[in-house]
């Protein structure tokens, strides 16, 4: 039997990086982190048994193998776009399309969209979400929300929430309030859940706590939303985005497992892709920015001993 094809997302990462000549710019286009794009390309290289890119201090370049594969991948992705376009329906008048990732759709938008629709009667919303974005859907989007480094000034993006990283867990996983000062032994006895691209941040956080990160067992996941889901299920303690964890911290399904947090490299950014700022896109951006950025922070109480 022929081997199964590698995931389509790996090819999308390869094609975007080759076209943009940068993992960072490819990540920006795909709505992923730079480390996620790099990881997907490494996985593809491992599967194919060859290097596709030469990593340079100031960029990347295709290898002979990468140059040989790129035309076929480009044609294949173009064919998929053409096949899908035959089924696309005309745009609905007055429809606001928001392109985002699954994590943001689930943990940023889902708890809040009812309020937006109640306060903006007659508005029609379409949420385009995927592990890797649908390029046609994003090209038709009015608003884009993505996770990554601060964009250049030309994008005119607004940051949503904080970029802080925190330790969170289901209440049942912590023995008592004293567990908010988890010792290294207690952490080693639990599963530590890390979102992709946060290993170095955990090392900094562990140093802040006086722990040795080398001794900690970890479960690695590809999104902060999944890290929150696993923590809510009691699988382990998640080192994840405070912003994505915030709804669960508010409803009590998660609690802070330690009072210390650390600033992350990446954040959540919202951009207006519509031509005019005097549109429902602007209304939506202003509403969501106020909902997220002016929300009361969640703190934890520390008992005196």
C-alpha positions in Angstrom: 0.0 0.0 0.0 1.2 3.5 -0.7 2.2 5.6 2.3 -0.3 8.2 3.4 0.5 11.8 2.4 2.0 14.2 4.9 -0.6 16.6 6.4 -1.6 19.4 4.0 -0.6 22.0 6.6 3.0 21.0 6.3 2.9 21.7 2.5 1.1 25.0 3.2 3.9 26.0 5.5 6.6 25.0 3.0 4.9 26.8 0.1 4.4 30.0 2.1 7.9 30.0 3.5 9.4 29.4 0.0 7.3 32.1 -1.6 7.9 34.7 1.2 11.5 33.6 1.8 11.0 33.8 5.5 9.5 31.5 8.2 8.4 34.7 10.1 6.6 36.2 7.1 5.0 32.8 6.3 3.8 32.5 9.9 2.3 36.0 9.6 0.4 35.0 6.5 -0.8 31.7 7.9 -1.8 33.0 11.3 0.7 30.8 13.1 3.8 31.3 15.2 7.2 31.3 13.6 8.1 28.3 15.7 5.0 26.4 14.5 5.9 27.0 10.8 9.5 26.0 11.5 8.3 22.8 13.3 5.9 21.8 10.4 8.7 22.2 7.9 11.1 20.2 10.0 8.5 17.4 10.2 8.1 17.5 6.4 11.9 17.4 6.0 12.0 14.4 8.3 9.3 12.6 6.5 10.9 13.2 3.1 14.4 12.5 4.3 16.0 15.6 2.9 16.5 19.3 3.8 14.2 21.7 2.0 15.7 25.0 3.3 19.1 26.3 4.2 18.8 28.2 7.4 20.9 31.4 7.3 21.5 34.1 10.0 19.4 36.6 8.0 16.9 34.4 6.2 16.3 31.1 4.4 17.0 29.7 1.0 15.6 26.7 -0.8 17.9 23.7 -1.3 18.0 21.8 -4.6 15.4 19.4 -3.2 13.2 22.3 -2.1 13.4 24.0 -5.5 12.6 20.7 -7.2 9.5 20.1 -5.0 8.1 23.7 -5.0 6.5 23.9 -8.5 4.5 20.7 -7.9 3.4 21.9 -4.5 2.4 25.3 -5.9 0.4 23.6 -8.7 -1.3 21.2 -6.2 -2.4 24.0 -3.8 -3.6 26.1 -6.8 -5.6 23.1 -8.0 -7.3 22.8 -4.6 -8.2 26.5 -4.6 -9.7 26.1 -8.1 -11.7 23.1 -7.0 -13.1 24.9 -4.0 -13.9 28.1 -5.9 -16.4 26.2 -8.0 -18.6 25.8 -4.9 -18.2 29.2 -3.5 -21.5 31.2 -3.2 -21.8 34.9 -3.7 -21.1 37.0 -0.7 -24.1 37.9 1.4 -24.8 41.6 1.6 -24.0 43.0 5.1 -22.1 39.9 6.1 -19.1 40.5 8.4 -16.4 37.8 8.0 -13.8 37.3 10.8 -10.8 35.1 10.0 -9.1 33.6 13.0 -7.6 30.5 14.6 -9.5 27.8 16.4 -8.1 28.8 19.8 -9.2 32.4 19.4 -12.6 31.4 18.0 -13.2 29.1 21.0 -11.8 31.1 23.9 -11.9 34.7 22.7 -15.1 34.9 20.6 -17.4 32.1 21.8 -17.9 33.6 25.3 -18.6 37.1 23.9 -20.3 36.9 20.5 -23.8 36.7 22.0 -23.3 40.2 23.5 -22.1 41.6 20.2 -25.1 40.2 18.3 -27.5 41.5 21.0 -26.0 45.0 20.8 -25.8 45.1 17.0 -29.2 43.7 15.8 -29.4 42.8 12.1 -25.7 42.0 11.9 -24.7 38.7 10.2 -21.4 37.2 11.2 -19.2 34.4 9.6 -16.3 33.0 11.6 -13.6 31.5 9.4 -11.4 29.3 11.7 -8.9 26.5 11.0 -5.7 25.1 12.3 -4.1 26.7 9.3 -6.2 29.5 7.6 -8.2 29.0 4.5 -6.4 31.5 2.2 -9.6 32.2 0.1 -11.6 32.7 3.2 -9.1 35.1 4.7 -8.8 37.1 1.5 -12.6 37.8 1.8 -12.4 38.5 5.5 -13.2 41.9 6.9 -11.4 41.3 10.2 -8.4 39.1 11.0 -7.3 38.0 14.4 -4.0 36.2 14.7 -1.4 35.1 17.2 2.2 36.1 16.7 4.9 38.8 17.2 4.0 42.5 17.0 3.2 43.3 13.3 4.9 46.2 11.5 3.2 49.5 11.6 1.8 49.1 8.1 -0.7 46.5 9.3 -2.3 48.9 11.8 -3.2 46.0 14.2 -4.5 46.4 17.7 -3.3 44.0 20.5 -6.0 42.0 22.3 -5.4 41.2 26.0 -2.1 40.5 27.5 0.9 38.5 26.2 1.5 37.0 29.7 2.0 33.3 30.2 0.6 31.6 33.4 0.4 28.2 35.1 -3.3 27.0 35.3 -5.0 23.8 36.4 -8.4 22.4 37.2 -9.3 23.0 40.8 -9.5 19.2 41.5 -5.8 18.8 40.5 -4.6 21.1 43.3 -4.6 19.6 46.8 -5.2 22.9 48.6 -4.6 26.7 48.3 -1.0 26.0 49.3 -0.5 24.4 45.9 -0.3 27.8 44.3 3.3 27.7 45.5 4.0 24.4 43.7 7.3 22.9 44.6 9.6 21.3 42.0 8.7 17.8 43.4 4.9 18.6 43.1 5.4 19.8 39.5 7.4 16.7 38.6 4.5 14.5 39.9 2.1 16.2 37.5 1.9 16.5 33.8 3.1 19.9 32.5 1.2 21.0 29.3 3.1 23.3 27.0 1.8 25.0 23.9 4.1 24.9 20.9 6.9 27.6 20.9 6.9 28.1 24.7 9.8 25.9 25.8 12.2 28.7 26.3 9.5 30.8 28.1 8.9 27.9 30.5 12.6 27.7 31.2 12.6 31.4 32.1 9.4 30.9 34.2 10.9 27.9 36.0 14.0 29.9 36.8 11.8 32.6 38.2 10.1 30.0 40.4 13.5 28.5 41.4 12.7 25.2 39.6 14.8 23.1 37.2 12.9 22.8 33.9 15.0 19.8 32.8 13.3 17.6 35.4 9.8 18.3 34.4 7.7 15.9 32.3 5.8 17.7 29.5 2.9 17.2 27.2 3.4 19.3 24.0 0.4 20.6 22.1 0.1 22.8 19.0 -2.2 25.6 20.4 -3.0 27.5 23.6 -6.6 26.5 23.2 -5.8 22.8 23.4 -3.6 23.5 26.4 -6.5 25.1 28.1 -8.9 22.2 27.2 -6.5 19.6 28.6 -6.0 21.6 31.8 -9.8 21.9 32.2 -10.1 18.2 31.8 -7.6 17.7 34.7 -4.9 16.2 32.5 -2.2 18.4 33.9 -1.0 21.9 34.7 -0.8 24.1 31.6 1.7 26.8 30.9 -0.3 28.9 28.5 -1.6 32.3 27.4 -3.4 34.2 30.2 -5.7 35.7 27.6 -6.9 32.3 26.3 -7.2 31.0 29.9 -9.1 34.0 31.1 -12.7 32.8 30.4 -12.0 29.5 32.3 -10.4 31.4 35.2 -13.5 33.6 35.4 -15.9 30.7 35.5 -13.8 28.7 38.0 -13.1 25.7 35.7 -9.4 26.7 35.9 -7.4 28.3 38.7 -4.0 29.9 38.8 -1.5 27.2 39.9 1.1 29.8 40.8 0.9 33.6 41.3 3.9 34.4 39.1 3.5 35.0 35.3 6.0 35.9 32.6 5.7 38.1 29.5 5.5 36.1 26.3 7.1 37.0 22.9 3.8 36.8 21.0 0.4 38.2 21.4 -3.1 38.3 19.8 -3.6 41.0 17.2 -6.8 42.2 15.4 -6.7 43.9 12.0 -9.3 45.6 9.8 -9.0 44.2 6.3 -12.0 46.2 5.0 -11.2 49.2 2.7 -13.1 51.7 4.8 -12.7 52.2 8.6 -16.4 53.4 8.7 -17.8 49.9 8.5 -19.1 47.1 10.7 -15.6 45.8 10.8 -14.5 48.9 12.8 -17.5 48.5 15.1 -16.6 44.9 15.7 -12.9 45.7 16.4 -13.8 48.5 18.8 -16.3 46.3 20.6 -13.9 43.3 21.0 -11.0 45.4 22.0 -13.1 47.0 24.8 -14.4 43.6 25.9 -10.9 42.1 26.2 -8.6 44.9 27.1 -10.8 46.5 29.8 -11.8 43.2 31.4 -11.0 42.8 35.1 -7.9 40.7 35.6 -8.1 37.5 37.5 -5.9 37.3 40.6 -5.3 34.6 43.2 -5.2 35.0 46.9 -2.1 33.9 48.8 -2.5 32.7 52.3 -0.1 33.8 55.0 1.8 30.9 56.6 
